[in-house]
Amino acid sequence: MTTRPYHQRIPEEILALSHERDQLRRRGQYDRADILKQQLEEAGYIVKDNPRGAHLVILPSIEVDGKLYRTARHLPSLLDEADSCTFSVNILAHNNIEQTRHCVESVLRFAGDTDIEIILVNNASQDGIDLWADALKFQEPRLHVLHVTRTMGAAEARNVGLKQSRGRYILLLDPSLELTGDIFTPLAKTLEDSRIGITGLNGLHTDDLRHFEESPHLEVEAIDMLCMAFRRNLLGKVGLFDERYRYPHYMDVDFTFAIRNVGVKARVTPDLPLTRHPEQQDPRLSEAERQRLAKRNFYRFLGKWGEREDLLLDA
């Protein structure tokens, strides 16, 4: 199986615009240069200046059910639209076609009478997910496929899916999970309680906002992103994921704290019929690099929430 090519070249007119900006900067005409920089960014490029002239980075474009959007900023948000179903199931895939296929097929198998849509974000995979997903979409109208041309950070890729979700509830599922029964009824029952803002399979506890461990209790400080569900309308108060999290560690804790910060609780929904398969690690990252990225995310979380002892359950 082969994948579609996603190679992009920078058009000559864009290169000419960047060269003109370089010349303006050398002449000290920074106001005019800033106008051209804005035009380049609107066209879908990050401008990185260096002593020899600007370096252009192509932003990822996104194809949604066959319609192409030049960059993520051009992708319309549907979050203000009325609910069109009960659950929007968000699955983020990256070079893990077998796990993604089992996850998606299990969702469709056990949805039963629950009105769902599946938002599958293919984060620039090169293993055939694009062709498989497009073929399945022809048979399954509940599936919406979003292809990203260049790999996005974890939070940015998740936000692409969130912005296209129109369910009353949003369910984030890791593709390593496979449903073995109905998870939608118990999750919806938990979230029917207006005091609860977020729920899921596993909860995390902390005594000091620095060390987190899996909790045996129902009410928790944070919900693990393997399986995380919340009311879509909360995003209007909370916002989306913090896109500075390019690596997923602590991203779920940060988001849960943002939800709890508006006055609702995080509560585990126990005994969900789910099987977890071994997680597939990105082979491009060494263990040392994973630890470095996780530590950087930890300090990002700490800078935002490290003094919020009022969010500790035992405080």
C-alpha positions in Angstrom: 0.0 0.0 0.0 1.3 3.4 -0.9 0.5 6.8 0.5 -0.3 10.0 -1.3 2.7 12.4 -1.7 2.7 15.4 0.5 5.7 17.2 -0.9 5.3 21.0 -1.1 7.5 23.5 -2.8 7.6 27.2 -2.0 6.1 29.1 -5.0 8.4 31.6 -6.8 6.1 34.5 -5.9 6.5 33.7 -2.2 10.3 33.5 -2.5 10.3 36.8 -4.3 8.2 38.4 -1.5 10.6 37.1 1.1 13.6 38.4 -0.8 11.9 41.8 -1.1 11.4 41.8 2.7 15.1 40.9 3.3 16.1 43.9 1.2 13.7 46.2 3.1 15.2 45.0 6.4 18.7 45.7 5.2 17.7 49.2 4.3 16.1 49.7 7.7 12.5 49.9 6.3 11.1 47.7 9.1 7.5 48.9 8.9 7.2 47.9 5.3 9.1 44.7 6.0 6.6 43.8 8.8 3.7 44.2 6.3 5.3 41.7 4.0 6.0 39.4 6.9 2.2 39.5 7.7 1.4 38.6 4.1 3.8 35.7 4.2 2.3 34.4 7.4 -1.2 34.8 6.0 -0.1 32.8 2.9 0.9 29.9 5.3 4.6 30.3 6.2 6.5 30.9 9.4 9.2 33.5 8.9 12.4 32.8 10.8 15.0 35.6 10.4 18.7 35.0 10.5 21.8 37.1 9.4 21.7 35.7 5.9 18.0 36.4 5.3 14.7 34.9 6.2 14.1 31.1 6.3 10.5 30.1 5.4 8.8 27.1 7.1 5.7 25.8 5.3 2.8 25.5 7.8 0.8 22.2 7.5 -2.3 22.3 5.3 -5.4 20.3 6.3 -7.7 18.3 4.1 -11.2 17.7 5.7 -13.3 15.2 3.9 -11.7 16.1 0.6 -11.7 19.9 1.1 -8.2 21.5 1.5 -7.5 24.3 3.9 -4.1 26.1 3.4 -3.2 26.2 7.1 -4.8 25.4 10.5 -5.7 29.0 10.9 -7.9 28.8 7.8 -9.8 25.8 9.2 -13.2 26.9 10.4 -14.3 26.2 13.9 -17.7 24.5 14.4 -17.7 24.8 18.1 -20.4 27.6 18.1 -22.7 25.4 16.0 -25.6 23.5 17.6 -25.0 19.9 18.7 -25.5 17.5 15.7 -24.9 14.2 17.6 -24.3 12.9 21.1 -20.6 12.1 20.9 -17.8 13.4 18.8 -15.1 10.7 19.1 -11.7 12.2 18.4 -8.9 9.9 17.4 -5.4 11.1 16.6 -3.3 8.8 14.4 0.3 8.9 13.4 2.0 6.0 11.7 0.0 3.4 13.6 -2.5 2.1 11.0 -3.2 -1.3 12.7 -4.0 0.2 16.1 -6.0 3.0 14.5 -8.0 0.6 12.4 -8.9 -1.6 15.4 -9.8 1.4 17.4 -12.1 3.0 14.8 -13.8 -0.3 13.9 -14.5 -1.0 17.5 -16.1 2.4 18.0 -18.4 1.7 15.1 -19.1 -1.8 16.3 -20.1 -0.8 19.8 -21.8 2.6 19.2 -25.2 0.9 19.1 -28.0 3.4 19.2 -25.7 6.2 20.3 -25.6 9.0 17.8 -21.9 9.5 17.1 -19.4 11.0 14.7 -15.7 10.0 14.5 -13.2 12.8 13.9 -10.1 11.0 12.7 -7.0 13.3 12.5 -4.2 11.7 10.4 -1.1 13.6 11.6 0.9 13.2 8.4 1.2 9.4 8.6 3.2 7.6 6.0 1.9 4.1 6.5 -1.3 4.0 4.5 -3.7 5.4 7.0 -4.8 8.0 4.5 -5.9 5.5 1.9 -7.5 3.1 4.4 -9.4 6.0 6.1 -10.7 7.5 2.8 -11.9 4.0 1.6 -13.7 3.5 4.9 -15.3 6.9 4.7 -17.1 6.0 1.5 -18.9 3.2 3.4 -19.3 5.0 6.8 -20.9 8.5 6.8 -20.2 8.9 10.6 -16.5 9.1 9.8 -14.8 12.4 9.1 -11.2 12.3 8.0 -8.8 15.2 8.5 -5.4 14.7 6.8 -2.5 17.0 8.0 0.3 17.4 5.4 3.1 18.0 7.9 3.4 16.6 11.4 1.8 18.9 14.0 2.5 19.0 17.7 0.2 17.0 19.9 -1.9 19.8 21.2 -2.2 21.6 17.8 -3.3 18.3 16.2 -5.8 17.6 18.9 -7.2 21.2 18.5 -7.8 20.6 14.8 -10.1 17.7 15.7 -11.8 19.7 18.5 -12.7 22.5 16.2 -14.4 20.2 13.8 -16.5 18.4 16.5 -20.2 19.0 16.8 -21.2 16.4 19.5 -22.8 17.3 22.8 -19.9 15.4 24.3 -16.3 15.1 23.0 -14.5 11.8 23.6 -10.8 11.7 23.1 -9.6 8.1 22.5 -6.0 7.0 22.1 -5.7 4.6 19.1 -4.1 2.0 21.4 -7.5 1.5 22.9 -10.1 -1.0 21.6 -13.7 -1.0 22.7 -15.1 -4.3 23.9 -18.5 -3.0 24.8 -20.6 0.2 25.2 -18.6 3.0 26.7 -20.9 5.8 25.6 -23.8 5.1 27.9 -21.8 5.2 31.2 -19.7 8.2 30.0 -22.9 10.2 29.2 -24.4 9.2 32.5 -21.4 10.6 34.4 -21.5 13.9 32.4 -25.2 14.3 32.9 -24.3 15.6 36.4 -23.6 19.3 35.8 -21.1 19.3 38.7 -18.8 17.0 36.7 -16.9 18.6 33.8 -14.6 15.8 32.7 -14.4 12.1 33.0 -12.6 9.1 31.6 -11.0 5.7 32.1 -8.1 6.6 34.5 -7.7 9.3 37.0 -4.5 10.9 38.5 -3.8 12.1 42.0 -1.2 14.5 43.3 -0.4 15.8 46.8 1.9 18.6 45.7 1.2 19.4 42.1 4.6 17.9 41.2 4.2 14.2 41.5 1.2 12.4 39.8 0.1 8.8 40.2 -2.9 6.7 39.2 -5.7 7.2 41.7 -8.0 4.5 43.0 -10.7 7.1 43.8 -13.5 8.3 41.6 -12.9 12.1 42.1 -9.5 13.0 40.9 -7.2 15.9 40.2 -6.8 14.9 36.5 -8.0 12.6 33.8 -5.6 10.6 31.7 -5.9 11.4 28.0 -6.0 7.7 26.9 -9.8 8.1 27.3 -11.1 11.5 28.2 -14.7 12.9 27.8 -16.1 16.3 28.5 -19.0 18.6 27.4 -18.3 20.4 24.2 -19.8 23.7 25.5 -17.1 23.9 28.2 -14.6 24.8 25.5 -16.2 28.2 25.3 -15.0 28.9 28.9 -11.9 26.8 29.0 -10.4 27.2 25.5 -8.6 24.5 23.5 -5.4 22.7 24.4 -2.3 24.8 25.1 -0.4 24.4 21.8 2.9 24.9 23.5 2.5 21.2 24.3 4.1 19.7 21.2 4.7 16.4 23.2 1.7 14.9 25.0 3.1 14.5 28.5 1.2 16.7 31.1 -1.0 18.0 28.3 -4.0 16.1 29.8 -3.2 17.3 33.3 -3.0 20.9 32.1 -6.3 20.6 30.3 -8.1 18.9 33.2 -6.9 21.7 35.6 -8.2 24.3 33.1 -11.6 22.6 33.2 -11.6 22.2 37.0 -10.6 25.9 37.3 -14.1 26.9 36.0 -15.7 25.2 39.0 -16.5 21.6 37.9 -15.1 18.3 39.0 -13.0 15.5 37.3 -14.5 12.1 38.0 -13.5 8.6 36.7 -16.2 6.5 35.0 -15.2 3.0 36.3 -15.2 -0.3 34.6 -15.3 0.9 31.0 -15.1 -2.0 28.6 -11.8 -1.1 26.9 -8.7 -3.1 26.0 -5.3 -1.3 25.8 -2.7 -2.5 23.3 1.0 -1.7 23.7 1.7 1.9 22.9 3.7 2.5 19.7 6.6 4.8 20.4 7.8 7.3 17.7 11.0 5.7 16.5 12.4 9.1 15.6 12.7 10.0 19.3 15.3 8.4 21.6 14.5 7.7 25.2 16.6 10.6 26.3 14.7 12.9 24.0 11.4 11.7 25.3 12.5 12.4 28.8 13.7 15.9 27.8 10.4 16.7 26.2 8.4 15.4 29.1 10.5 17.5 31.6 10.0 20.6 29.5 6.2 20.0 29.5 6.4 19.4 33.3 7.9 22.9 33.8 5.3 24.4 31.5 2.6 22.9 33.6 4.3 23.9 36.8 4.6 27.5 35.6 0.8 27.7 35.1 -0.5 25.6 38.0 2.3 25.0 40.4 0.9 27.5 43.0 -2.7 26.4 42.7 -3.0 24.4 45.9 -6.7 25.2 45.9 -7.1 22.7 43.1 -5.8 19.8 45.3 -8.6 17.6 46.6 -7.1 17.4 50.1 -6.4 21.2 50.3 
